[in-house]
């Protein structure tokens, strides 16, 4: 437990009504999860005003409430007014857990694409030097133990969940930690009080531009820049030199900069890149040294991710040969261009691509090594941006030979209506045809049944997810498992 006075150390603009000596037993930002003795933090969101949940939090035992509106806290609890609750909660969480990132070498990875894979590759490279924690979209790893932590439904959890995980990492002996730093987390101050030693920039695409959070390209880029602004002055910035946004990231940091990429100006670069269904090989050039690297991950984008991880390793003193060996050990990342094992003469790959740009990327990569057709199986999430649906339809029709439209997570929407929205963007069906099969299992089975030697099937949209959300229920559904069952069925049928 810590006193409220301790928790508010360094929090600017706080006005307190009540006893600063009150002891706080925990932190909460969801009124349903408040326990007696907690401090409850809330804010005015885009969709909902959290101040309406303050009475419930106090009734559940909150002893203090961090709020953005004066006079919203019942008298039995201490009211802490701040101009920005999210910003204040970052410092409060760091104070509560004793600033654990001061005892970790914290690596933050930001960018539109590649964050998840890059964090996994960084973790493998850094493990040469010691135990490495990880926080990201797919899972949290603490002390070598994978788990789903509170807040893990977010790419980057809220500040209390983050610092709780960091504190446990320190306690379990982790020396390093790699986290995905999403633009939302950066803009919403979740990582403001994390002591980053290394910041990595992968790329900047327009996938998340639009809406209230990132209304334009400049605001989206500024959110990414914030990671480099937060970087410790003695820290290291690792930047993709091939991306047009690279100069912005470099200007934003006071740390030392290492660049990577395919172009000649990058300090760490890849040459002689070769891609096939089972991996990618390239010559890694760093100064005068040249090393052949054979990744078990395929696609040019994974070569970029590997270069970033290698660069991170170099900034902390990993032996170059050991770093390359570590990169070659990584067999795959769940749901990220993940090959489904099969003895059949065609490939099935599952990927999380759920935006126009990411779908274009994965289909383009498949085209690089497909000896036959590219078959695309994908949909679009319900209750989400409808404008991207026809764009994805147009991209798939242009990049694939056979397109099978199917449900993603339809949520409250009619699955057939979502498929119609996607199909509206397809002016001319691809050469191999256009099918609309709302049942995702049947769509995957159809793709496997239709595949011929040399074909590449891309099942896009859900990646690592193991569920499917409908209006009235959520069911178990894993694209990788369903595809494996379809492949086994075809193998047993002798086809």
C-alpha positions, -999 to +999 in steps of 0.1 A: +000+000+000+011+036-006-003+069+006-021+091-018+006+117-012+032+093-025+011+084-056+006+121-066+043+129-065+052+146-098+016+148-109+011+184-122-021+205-116-037+181-091-063+196-067-071+174-038-103+175-017-097+152+013-069+134+032-036+130+013-025+104+039-051+079+030-036+045+021-043+032-014-043-006-019-046-007-057-054+011-089-085+006-111-099+023-142-129-001-146-156+005-119-166-031-121-131-042-109-127-018-080-117-034-048-119-019-013-090+006-008-084+013-045-079+045-063-103+048-092-093+068-123-117+079-150-119+104-179-141+118-206-138+095-235-148+099-271-178+076-268-185+076-230-180+098-200-164+077-173-174+101-145-208+085-145-192+054-129-176+072-100-205+065-076-203+028-084-166+028-078-170+045-044-198+021-034-173-007-041-148+007-018-127+032-037-109+055-012-099+081-038-109+090-074-088+106-101-112+128-121-113+155-148-144+172-134-147+188-100-175+178-077-181+143-091-168+123-062-190+114-032-178+129+001-167+095+016-138+093-009-110+117-017-114+137-049-083+143-070-090+167-098-065+168-127-066+184-161-059+150-178-066+118-160-048+095-184-016+116-182-018+117-144-026+080-142+007+072-160+027+089-132+004+075-104+009+039-118+047+044-120+048+057-084+026+029-071+048+002-085+081+019-077+091+029-112+100-007-123+113+003-158+143+020-141+154-016-135+147-029-170+162-022-204+129-013-220+126-015-258+095+001-274+085-008-309+061+015-329+049+016-364+018+008-385+030-027-394+055-052-380+053-043-343+044-078-331+069-097-352+097-072-344+091-076-307+094-114-309+126-111-330+140-085-305+132-108-276+151-137-292+181-115-299+182-100-265+178-134-248+214-139-257+222-115-228+195-124-203+159-130-195+135-109-216+099-100-209+074-091-237+041-072-238+021-070-270-010-079-291-006-117-289+006-123-254+026-111-224+057-131-213+070-126-178+099-145-164+097-168-195+060-176-187+035-167-215+002-155-202-028-133-209-024-104-186-051-078-175-054-053-204-039-077-229-069-072-252-051-039-260-019-038-281-004-017-253-023-020-220-033+009-197-006+023-175-016+004-143-015-030-161+018-021-178+036-011-146+022-041-127+037-063-154+070-045-154+072-048-116+066-086-118+092-089-146+118-073-123+108-095-094+110-126-117+145-117-129+139-103-164+166-079-174+150-066-206+115-060-218+102-054-254+068-038-258+045-028-287+039+009-284+007+016-304-002+051-316-033+050-293-012+042-263+013+069-271-015+095-277-033+085-246-002+088-223-002+051-213+036+049-216+046+084-205+063+073-174+081+043-189+119+047-190+126+036-226+162+028-233+156+018-270+129+030-294+122+012-327+103+026-357+091+001-383+070+021-409+041+045-413+011+037-434-023+053-436-043+024-421-053+042-389-058+077-401-093+092-398-117+095-369-114+113-336-081+099-324-059+104-355-079+128-378-051+133-402-016+120-412+002+146-391-016+137-359-010+100-365+027+105-372+030+128-342+017+099-320+045+077-333+071+105-328+061+106-292+080+074-284+112+090-297+105+121-277+101+100-246+133+081-252+160+085-226+187+110-239+213+083-234+191+058-253+191+044-288+167+051-316+165+024-343+148+037-374+137+023-408+156+046-431+135+035-461+103+049-447+094+085-456+086+093-420+121+083-408+133+120-406+105+129-383+114+101-359+151+111-360+143+147-353+121+138-324+148+120-304+177+132-283+192+096-283+217+080-306+203+069-340+209+037-358+192+032-392+183+001-411+168-008-444+174-019-480+188+014-493+225+021-495+224+049-469+212+026-441+238+017-415+224-019-413+210-032-445+199-062-465+212-072-499+205-101-522+171-108-507+154-141-518+119-151-507+102-185-509+072-201-490+094-214-462+115-184-454+137-155-466+175-153-471+196-122-474+230-108-469+232-086-438+256-057-443+268-039-412+299-017-417+325-039-434+309-071-422+286-092-444+267-122-431+243-146-448+210-148-428+184-175-435+151-166-418+124-192-412+100-163-417+090-153-452+083-120-469+103-088-475+086-072-445+100-098-422+135-090-436+128-054-424+117-068-390+148-089-387+171-059-395+153-039-368+159-066-342+195-071-352+200-033-348+185-034-313+209-062-305+239-042-317+229-012-295+231-033-264+262-053-272+249-086-285+276-104-305+267-101-342+270-138-350+248-146-320+223-121-331+220-136-366+217-171-351+189-159-328+171-144-358+174-178-376+159-196-347+125-179-348+101-203-365+072-180-366+049-155-347+013-165-340-009-153-367+017-132-385+022-147-420+021-181-403+024-211-425+000-239-417+020-272-419+010-296-447+024-322-470+001-311-498+017-293-528+004-259-521+008-234-492-017-221-466-008-189-447-027-172-419-022-135-413-037-108-392-040-084-421-073-065-417-067-032-434-063-023-471-026-016-468-018-048-448-040-069-472-021-054-501+012-064-484+004-100-477-011-107-511+019-090-528+043-111-507+024-143-517+027-133-553+064-131-550+068-168-544+036-184-557+043-208-585+005-210-591-024-189-581-029-166-551-062-174-533-075-148-509-099-156-481-109-126-460-137-104-446-141-073-425-151-067-389-185-055-381-191-023-362-159-009-375-148+014-403-171+006-433-151+028-457-122+003-459-145-026-471-148-017-508-111-008-507-101-042-495-124-058-521-107-038-549-072-047-536-080-084-534-095-085-569-064-069-583-039-089-563-054-124-561-066-150-587-095-163-567-112-143-540-134-158-513-153-133-492-163-145-457-171-133-422-145-119-399-160-108-366-194-095-378-205-084-343-239-068-344-239-064-382-255-088-408-226-109-422-241-108-457-243-070-456-206-068-448-197-091-477-219-069-500-200-038-488-167-055-497-180-068-531-191-033-540-155-024-545-149-051-570-155-037-605-143-068-622-140-103-606-105-118-606-096-144-633-102-173-610-136-161-598-153-144-568-171-164-541-191-151-512-194-176-483-204-161-450-196-193-430-158-188-424-152-225-418-168-234-451-149-206-469-116-220-457-126-255-466-136-243-501-102-226-506-083-258-496-105-279-518-100-255-548-062-253-544-038-268-569-001-274-570+019-242-565-010-222-552-008-200-521-039-195-499-039-164-478-064-165-449-065-129-437-081-108-410-080-128-377-044-141-374-038-152-338-074-148-327-091-179-314-127-167-314-154-152-337-178-126-325-214-125-336-243-103-324-256-129-299-226-151-292-188-156-293-176-189-306-142-207-306-126-202-340-089-204-349-081-200-386-049-221-382-068-250-366-096-249-391-072-247-420-052-276-406-083-297-403-093-289-439-058-298-451-059-331-432-092-339-446-080-334-482-048-354-475-069-383-462-092-381-492-061-386-513-065-354-532 
